[in-house]
Amino acid sequence: AELKVKEIKNGRLAMFSMFGYYVQAIVTGEGPVENWAAHVADPFAVNGLNSVFMGQFTPVAMFAASGRKGAPKAAPVADNLS
């Protein structure tokens, strides 16, 4: 019975970690390996704290950009560069 409980807890931990991978991929637009490689290349600039506190992570924009059916379309922006 004890091994059965340990196996269930291990499975729950694995499911929770996979959920973290999915959220990370949605938020950053990259997979966990690409995020890890970017962090290893520059660990002080590419980390979770900088993403949250420096304004790169905006969950409102992430959910607003989802393509829901029936959502109003944005009006085209005029190009005043010419």
All heavy atoms as an XYZ file, in Angstrom:
609
protein
N       0.819     -1.196      0.000
C       0.000      0.000      0.000
C       0.865      1.264      0.000
O       0.512      2.251     -0.623
C      -0.927      0.002      1.202
N       2.003      1.197      0.687
C       2.868      2.378      0.749
C       3.478      2.692     -0.613
O       3.555      3.861     -1.012
C       3.978      2.153      1.780
C       4.877      3.357      1.961
C       5.987      3.111      2.969
O       5.907      2.123      3.721
O       6.924      3.917      2.972
N       3.885      1.664     -1.346
C       4.440      1.889     -2.679
C       3.393      2.439     -3.642
O       3.712      3.247     -4.517
C       5.028      0.591     -3.235
C       6.338      0.130     -2.594
C       6.763     -1.206     -3.165
C       7.419      1.162     -2.799
N       2.159      2.015     -3.473
C       1.073      2.509     -4.315
C       0.862      4.011     -4.097
O       0.700      4.767     -5.055
C      -0.204      1.735     -4.016
C      -1.305      1.957     -4.993
C      -2.474      1.031     -4.687
C      -3.518      1.112     -5.754
N      -4.636      0.193     -5.516
N       0.897      4.460     -2.848
C       0.743      5.876     -2.528
C       1.917      6.675     -3.096
O       1.740      7.750     -3.665
C       0.623      6.079     -1.002
C       0.678      7.553     -0.646
C      -0.663      5.457     -0.495
N       3.148      6.124     -2.963
C       4.324      6.814     -3.507
C       4.219      6.944     -5.030
O       4.590      7.970     -5.595
C       5.599      6.068     -3.134
C       5.985      6.220     -1.684
C       7.283      5.500     -1.396
C       7.678      5.659      0.051
N       8.952      4.977      0.344
N       3.739      5.904     -5.692
C       3.599      5.947     -7.151
C       2.555      6.974     -7.572
O       2.731      7.698     -8.553
C       3.220      4.560     -7.673
C       3.204      4.452     -9.173
C       4.580      4.614     -9.796
O       5.573      4.273     -9.145
O       4.646      5.088    -10.946
N       1.461      7.077     -6.850
C       0.420      8.073     -7.151
C       0.977      9.478     -6.969
O       0.764     10.365     -7.798
C      -0.829      7.834     -6.284
C      -1.533      6.557     -6.742
C      -1.782      9.019     -6.347
C      -2.665      6.118     -5.851
N       1.725      9.705     -5.880
C       2.318     11.024     -5.644
C       3.321     11.365     -6.734
O       3.401     12.513     -7.183
C       2.973     11.076     -4.272
C       1.986     11.108     -3.137
C       2.679     11.214     -1.794
C       1.683     11.285     -0.665
N       2.348     11.436      0.640
N       4.100     10.388     -7.170
C       5.068     10.620     -8.238
C       4.351     10.971     -9.547
O       4.789     11.864    -10.288
C       5.937      9.381     -8.430
C       7.056      9.618     -9.415
O       7.555     10.722     -9.512
N       7.440      8.578    -10.121
N       3.258     10.310     -9.832
C       2.488     10.615    -11.037
C       1.887     12.009    -10.993
O       1.871     12.728    -11.996
N       1.416     12.422     -9.825
C       0.867     13.769     -9.679
C       1.942     14.821     -9.887
O       1.711     15.852    -10.521
C       0.219     13.934     -8.316
C      -1.056     13.155     -8.176
C      -1.638     13.284     -6.795
N      -2.858     12.497     -6.671
C      -3.394     12.151     -5.531
N      -2.822     12.508     -4.389
N      -4.501     11.448     -5.496
N       3.132     14.576     -9.356
C       4.242     15.508     -9.545
C       4.620     15.606    -11.021
O       4.870     16.701    -11.539
C       5.446     15.056     -8.714
C       6.692     15.934     -8.802
C       6.398     17.319     -8.236
C       7.839     15.278     -8.060
N       4.628     14.492    -11.722
C       4.951     14.495    -13.147
C       3.901     15.266    -13.945
O       4.242     16.030    -14.855
C       5.054     13.065    -13.660
N       2.628     15.093    -13.599
C       1.575     15.838    -14.297
C       1.698     17.336    -14.049
O       1.512     18.145    -14.959
C       0.191     15.342    -13.861
C      -0.164     13.991    -14.413
S      -1.870     13.507    -14.073
C      -1.790     13.147    -12.340
N       2.030     17.716    -12.828
C       2.185     19.130    -12.507
C       3.375     19.733    -13.246
O       3.309     20.866    -13.727
C       2.346     19.307    -10.993
C       2.270     20.726    -10.542
C       1.067     21.410    -10.574
C       3.393     21.382    -10.097
C       0.985     22.726    -10.160
C       3.324     22.694     -9.681
C       2.123     23.372     -9.714
N       4.467     18.988    -13.373
C       5.627     19.510    -14.093
C       5.333     19.646    -15.597
O       5.782     20.593    -16.232
C       6.852     18.635    -13.857
O       6.657     17.350    -14.398
N       4.565     18.719    -16.155
C       4.185     18.846    -17.569
C       3.286     20.060    -17.781
O       3.396     20.757    -18.791
C       3.472     17.574    -18.060
C       4.402     16.407    -18.274
S       5.728     16.750    -19.441
C       4.836     17.099    -20.921
N       2.416     20.346    -16.821
C       1.590     21.540    -16.893
C       2.478     22.785    -16.933
O       2.211     23.725    -17.682
C       0.639     21.597    -15.690
C      -0.207     22.834    -15.653
C      -1.231     23.010    -16.558
C       0.029     23.818    -14.707
C      -2.016     24.158    -16.533
C      -0.741     24.958    -14.667
C      -1.766     25.133    -15.584
N       3.554     22.782    -16.169
C       4.510     23.892    -16.193
C       5.159     24.051    -17.555
O       5.364     25.167    -18.040
N       5.493     22.942    -18.206
C       6.065     23.007    -19.565
C       5.064     23.635    -20.535
O       5.425     24.437    -21.383
C       6.430     21.613    -20.072
C       7.661     21.013    -19.460
C       7.779     19.644    -19.330
C       8.723     21.791    -19.013
C       8.901     19.062    -18.786
C       9.853     21.226    -18.465
C       9.941     19.867    -18.356
O      11.056     19.300    -17.823
N       3.795     23.248    -20.431
C       2.775     23.790    -21.329
C       2.595     25.290    -21.120
O       2.537     26.054    -22.077
C       1.436     23.073    -21.139
C       1.462     21.608    -21.484
C       0.772     20.687    -20.717
C       2.184     21.132    -22.568
C       0.792     19.341    -21.022
C       2.213     19.789    -22.886
C       1.516     18.900    -22.109
O       1.537     17.569    -22.410
N       2.523     25.714    -19.869
C       2.363     27.137    -19.582
C       3.580     27.923    -20.070
O       3.449     28.997    -20.653
C       2.112     27.363    -18.073
C       2.168     28.827    -17.713
C       0.770     26.775    -17.678
N       4.763     27.381    -19.854
C       5.986     28.039    -20.310
C       5.980     28.190    -21.827
O       6.342     29.244    -22.353
C       7.188     27.214    -19.877
C       8.518     27.765    -20.320
C       9.667     26.858    -19.923
O       9.471     25.705    -19.559
N      10.862     27.372    -19.999
N       5.557     27.182    -22.546
C       5.516     27.255    -24.000
C       4.487     28.277    -24.475
O       4.724     29.006    -25.440
C       5.201     25.882    -24.590
N       3.358     28.380    -23.792
C       2.337     29.354    -24.171
C       2.821     30.773    -23.907
O       2.674     31.658    -24.744
C       1.024     29.075    -23.413
C       0.388     27.792    -23.928
C       0.056     30.238    -23.553
C      -0.766     27.303    -23.069
N       3.441     30.992    -22.754
C       3.857     32.336    -22.363
C       5.029     32.824    -23.197
O       5.035     33.950    -23.678
C       4.201     32.382    -20.855
C       4.855     33.692    -20.476
C       2.943     32.172    -20.034
N       6.040     31.973    -23.393
C       7.255     32.422    -24.087
C       7.213     32.181    -25.586
O       7.971     32.803    -26.323
C       8.493     31.714    -23.522
O       8.399     30.313    -23.773
C       8.652     31.988    -22.049
N       6.382     31.283    -26.042
C       6.346     30.969    -27.468
C       7.473     30.038    -27.881
O       7.666     29.796    -29.063
N       8.238     29.529    -26.927
C       9.326     28.602    -27.201
C       9.181     27.402    -26.277
O       8.501     27.461    -25.270
C      10.673     29.265    -26.930
C      10.963     30.443    -27.812
C      12.272     31.121    -27.468
O      12.833     30.844    -26.399
O      12.729     31.911    -28.282
N       9.861     26.326    -26.623
C       9.819     25.139    -25.795
C      10.794     25.222    -24.634
O      11.603     26.152    -24.539
N      10.755     24.234    -23.741
C      11.625     24.271    -22.573
C      13.106     24.188    -22.916
O      13.933     24.794    -22.243
C      11.177     23.073    -21.738
C      10.337     22.245    -22.618
C       9.837     23.110    -23.714
N      13.467     23.465    -23.963
C      14.882     23.350    -24.328
C      15.419     24.687    -24.834
O      16.526     25.102    -24.475
C      15.084     22.231    -25.375
C      16.516     22.181    -25.854
C      14.667     20.889    -24.799
N      14.622     25.395    -25.652
C      15.051     26.702    -26.153
C      15.173     27.703    -25.007
O      16.113     28.501    -24.955
C      14.080     27.235    -27.201
C      14.110     26.481    -28.517
C      13.213     25.259    -28.516
O      12.488     25.029    -27.516
O      13.246     24.513    -29.505
N      14.226     27.678    -24.060
C      14.302     28.571    -22.909
C      15.510     28.255    -22.038
O      16.174     29.157    -21.539
C      13.018     28.478    -22.075
C      11.872     29.182    -22.745
O      12.035     30.238    -23.322
N      10.704     28.587    -22.661
N      15.798     26.993    -21.857
C      16.958     26.601    -21.068
C      18.251     27.057    -21.735
O      19.151     27.579    -21.082
C      16.975     25.091    -20.861
C      18.234     24.590    -20.241
C      18.581     24.660    -18.930
C      19.326     23.966    -20.908
N      19.820     24.107    -18.745
C      20.297     23.678    -19.948
C      19.574     23.630    -22.239
C      21.498     23.061    -20.267
C      20.768     23.025    -22.546
C      21.708     22.745    -21.577
N      18.340     26.879    -23.067
C      19.542     27.290    -23.795
C      19.735     28.808    -23.711
O      20.865     29.291    -23.543
C      19.449     26.845    -25.254
N      18.652     29.569    -23.799
C      18.765     31.026    -23.680
C      19.198     31.420    -22.273
O      20.003     32.339    -22.095
C      17.431     31.684    -24.021
N      18.710     30.712    -21.261
C      19.100     31.011    -19.885
C      20.565     30.668    -19.644
O      21.291     31.425    -18.993
C      18.229     30.250    -18.899
C      18.685     30.379    -17.482
N      18.561     31.547    -16.775
C      19.287     29.489    -16.658
C      19.067     31.380    -15.563
N      19.507     30.132    -15.469
N      21.036     29.561    -20.167
C      22.431     29.163    -19.986
C      23.356     30.152    -20.686
O      24.430     30.478    -20.179
C      22.654     27.718    -20.493
C      24.122     27.373    -20.567
C      21.936     26.742    -19.580
N      22.937     30.672    -21.834
C      23.761     31.634    -22.560
C      23.896     32.954    -21.803
O      24.958     33.574    -21.824
C      23.178     31.881    -23.945
N      22.841     33.409    -21.130
C      22.881     34.669    -20.376
C      21.967     34.549    -19.154
O      20.836     35.032    -19.167
C      22.436     35.825    -21.270
C      22.697     37.180    -20.643
O      23.328     37.232    -19.569
O      22.258     38.182    -21.230
N      22.454     33.925    -18.072
C      21.575     33.633    -16.938
C      21.095     34.861    -16.173
O      20.046     34.809    -15.533
C      22.429     32.733    -16.040
C      23.821     32.949    -16.469
C      23.782     33.375    -17.892
N      21.813     35.970    -16.219
C      21.394     37.140    -15.463
C      20.323     37.950    -16.196
O      19.561     38.678    -15.579
C      22.595     38.027    -15.122
C      23.551     37.342    -14.191
C      24.765     36.886    -14.641
C      23.197     37.125    -12.871
C      25.637     36.238    -13.795
C      24.062     36.477    -12.008
C      25.298     36.030    -12.468
N      20.264     37.843    -17.499
C      19.263     38.588    -18.269
C      18.038     37.737    -18.588
O      16.937     38.262    -18.713
C      19.882     39.105    -19.560
N      18.214     36.436    -18.742
C      17.114     35.555    -19.143
C      16.776     34.656    -17.957
O      17.351     33.596    -17.775
C      17.500     34.696    -20.363
C      16.332     33.819    -20.785
C      17.968     35.564    -21.506
N      15.835     35.117    -17.124
C      15.344     34.300    -16.020
C      13.929     34.726    -15.682
O      13.424     35.717    -16.198
C      16.279     34.378    -14.805
C      16.457     35.780    -14.292
O      15.501     36.514    -14.135
N      17.703     36.152    -14.027
N      13.285     33.975    -14.836
C      11.886     34.228    -14.499
C      11.663     35.544    -13.797
O      10.674     36.230    -14.042
N      12.570     35.935    -12.922
C      12.389     37.193    -12.194
C      12.472     38.398    -13.120
O      11.678     39.330    -13.003
C      13.426     37.315    -11.075
C      13.257     36.326     -9.928
C      14.390     36.479     -8.938
C      11.927     36.518     -9.251
N      13.414     38.382    -14.033
C      13.514     39.504    -14.975
C      12.291     39.564    -15.878
O      11.814     40.639    -16.208
C      14.772     39.396    -15.822
C      16.012     39.794    -15.059
O      15.919     40.358    -13.979
N      17.161     39.488    -15.609
N      11.775     38.418    -16.281
C      10.610     38.408    -17.157
C       9.391     39.003    -16.466
O       8.627     39.745    -17.067
C      10.297     36.977    -17.598
O      11.342     36.472    -18.379
N       9.217     38.696    -15.199
C       8.042     39.173    -14.473
C       8.194     40.641    -14.091
O       7.309     41.453    -14.314
C       7.791     38.307    -13.217
C       6.704     38.918    -12.360
C       7.423     36.898    -13.615
N       9.336     41.019    -13.529
C       9.493     42.364    -12.992
C       9.901     43.395    -14.026
O       9.759     44.584    -13.802
C      10.500     42.361    -11.840
C       9.992     41.596    -10.653
C      10.692     40.532    -10.145
C       8.787     41.945    -10.062
C      10.225     39.828     -9.053
C       8.306     41.244     -8.975
C       9.028     40.189     -8.475
N      10.408     42.984    -15.155
C      10.826     43.938    -16.180
C       9.723     44.189    -17.215
O       9.927     44.899    -18.170
C      12.091     43.457    -16.899
C      13.275     43.380    -16.001
S      13.617     44.979    -15.292
C      15.149     44.671    -14.504
N       8.571     43.571    -17.053
C       7.430     43.870    -17.912
C       7.344     43.058    -19.180
O       6.527     43.344    -20.036
N       8.156     42.037    -19.343
C       8.073     41.224    -20.552
C       6.891     40.261    -20.483
O       6.357     39.862    -21.495
C       9.357     40.425    -20.741
C      10.558     41.295    -20.984
C      11.844     40.488    -20.969
O      11.839     39.299    -20.705
N      12.943     41.142    -21.246
N       6.488     39.900    -19.278
C       5.390     38.956    -19.101
C       4.110     39.728    -18.845
O       3.991     40.421    -17.850
C       5.692     38.017    -17.934
C       4.543     37.111    -17.601
C       4.172     36.110    -18.459
C       3.833     37.279    -16.432
C       3.114     35.278    -18.161
C       2.775     36.453    -16.120
C       2.419     35.446    -16.993
N       3.174     39.645    -19.770
C       1.898     40.318    -19.587
C       0.787     39.296    -19.832
O       0.433     39.027    -20.971
C       1.738     41.503    -20.556
O       1.964     41.028    -21.879
C       2.716     42.604    -20.246
N       0.246     38.694    -18.793
C      -0.770     37.665    -18.997
C      -2.043     38.197    -19.628
O      -2.731     37.488    -20.323
C      -1.029     37.128    -17.588
C      -0.547     38.177    -16.674
C       0.542     38.912    -17.398
N      -2.360     39.467    -19.431
C      -3.569     40.032    -20.036
C      -3.439     40.025    -21.548
O      -4.353     39.635    -22.264
C      -3.809     41.460    -19.501
C      -4.985     42.093    -20.202
C      -4.023     41.428    -18.007
N      -2.273     40.422    -22.055
C      -2.060     40.435    -23.500
C      -2.067     39.018    -24.060
O      -2.534     38.785    -25.171
C      -0.744     41.124    -23.834
N      -1.577     38.061    -23.287
C      -1.545     36.681    -23.751
C      -2.969     36.171    -23.968
O      -3.267     35.568    -24.980
C      -0.828     35.800    -22.739
C      -0.825     34.326    -23.107
S      -0.045     33.285    -21.885
C      -1.226     33.352    -20.565
N      -3.874     36.450    -23.029
C      -5.232     35.954    -23.164
C      -6.053     36.799    -24.145
O      -6.955     36.308    -24.777
C      -5.918     35.906    -21.804
C      -5.329     34.871    -20.899
C      -4.728     35.228    -19.717
C      -5.363     33.539    -21.250
C      -4.177     34.271    -18.892
C      -4.811     32.568    -20.435
C      -4.216     32.937    -19.256
N      -5.727     38.066    -24.293
C      -6.449     38.915    -25.222
C      -6.126     38.547    -26.667
O      -6.930     38.758    -27.563
C      -6.105     40.380    -24.971
N      -4.958     37.969    -26.905
C      -4.549     37.634    -28.261
C      -5.102     36.294    -28.726
O      -4.903     35.919    -29.867
C      -3.025     37.611    -28.351
N      -5.785     35.570    -27.856
C      -6.315     34.280    -28.272
C      -7.441     34.506    -29.273
O      -8.277     35.381    -29.107
C      -6.819     33.487    -27.059
O      -7.920     34.140    -26.479
N      -7.447     33.704    -30.315
C      -8.420     33.876    -31.387
C      -9.758     33.260    -31.063
O     -10.063     32.181    -31.521
N     -10.569     33.935    -30.283
C     -11.904     33.428    -29.955
C     -12.849     33.731    -31.109
O     -12.771     34.776    -31.743
C     -12.425     34.086    -28.691
C     -11.658     33.723    -27.456
C     -12.388     34.220    -26.224
N     -13.066     35.470    -26.437
C     -12.849     36.587    -25.760
N     -11.952     36.613    -24.827
N     -13.525     37.682    -26.014
N     -13.782     32.836    -31.341
C     -14.803     33.073    -32.352
C     -15.746     34.147    -31.841
O     -16.121     34.154    -30.683
C     -15.573     31.796    -32.654
C     -14.756     30.758    -33.367
C     -15.599     29.553    -33.676
C     -14.768     28.506    -34.395
N     -15.511     27.297    -34.659
N     -16.118     35.052    -32.694
C     -17.052     36.094    -32.317
C     -16.399     37.293    -31.668
O     -17.067     38.245    -31.319
N     -15.084     37.251    -31.482
C     -14.394     38.402    -30.901
C     -14.306     39.500    -31.950
O     -14.110     39.230    -33.139
C     -12.998     38.007    -30.442
N     -14.499     40.755    -31.560
C     -14.444     41.831    -32.540
C     -13.038     41.968    -33.126
O     -12.039     41.801    -32.431
C     -14.820     43.076    -31.736
C     -14.620     42.711    -30.312
C     -14.772     41.230    -30.222
N     -12.998     42.256    -34.405
C     -11.721     42.423    -35.090
C     -11.208     43.840    -34.855
O     -11.981     44.799    -34.787
C     -11.892     42.200    -36.601
C     -12.455     40.849    -36.950
C     -11.345     39.889    -37.175
C     -11.955     38.590    -37.698
N     -11.258     37.453    -37.382
N      -9.887     43.967    -34.749
C      -9.291     45.291    -34.558
C      -9.278     46.029    -35.893
O      -9.111     45.453    -36.956
C      -7.862     45.138    -34.042
N      -9.479     47.339    -35.807
C      -9.473     48.162    -37.005
C      -8.036     48.289    -37.522
O      -7.105     48.342    -36.734
C     -10.033     49.554    -36.692
N      -7.850     48.344    -38.835
C      -6.487     48.493    -39.356
C      -5.899     49.850    -38.966
O      -6.594     50.853    -38.896
C      -6.663     48.375    -40.874
C      -8.121     48.575    -41.128
C      -8.854     48.233    -39.871
N      -4.604     49.843    -38.713
C      -3.904     51.047    -38.302
C      -3.361     51.736    -39.553
O      -2.718     51.114    -40.388
C      -2.758     50.710    -37.322
C      -1.998     51.952    -36.940
C      -3.323     50.017    -36.105
N      -3.602     53.033    -39.670
C      -3.113     53.788    -40.824
C      -1.612     54.000    -40.703
O      -1.086     54.236    -39.625
C      -3.833     55.125    -40.915
N      -0.927     53.906    -41.820
C       0.523     54.096    -41.847
C       0.806     55.538    -42.236
O       0.573     55.947    -43.363
C       1.149     53.110    -42.843
C       2.655     53.178    -42.823
O       3.221     53.767    -41.879
O       3.271     52.630    -43.750
N       1.293     56.345    -41.285
C       1.572     57.757    -41.528
C       3.033     58.026    -41.787
O       3.512     59.130    -41.556
C       1.091     58.590    -40.339
C      -0.412     58.523    -40.178
O      -1.121     58.367    -41.159
N      -0.880     58.633    -38.956
N       3.786     57.046    -42.254
C       5.214     57.216    -42.457
C       5.533     57.860    -43.801
O       6.646     58.316    -44.012
C       5.937     55.877    -42.340
C       5.846     55.198    -40.955
C       6.505     53.837    -40.998
C       6.491     56.077    -39.904
N       4.598     57.916    -44.727
C       4.923     58.442    -46.048
C       4.701     59.935    -46.144
O       4.069     60.570    -45.387
C       4.102     57.735    -47.121
O       2.717     57.853    -46.838
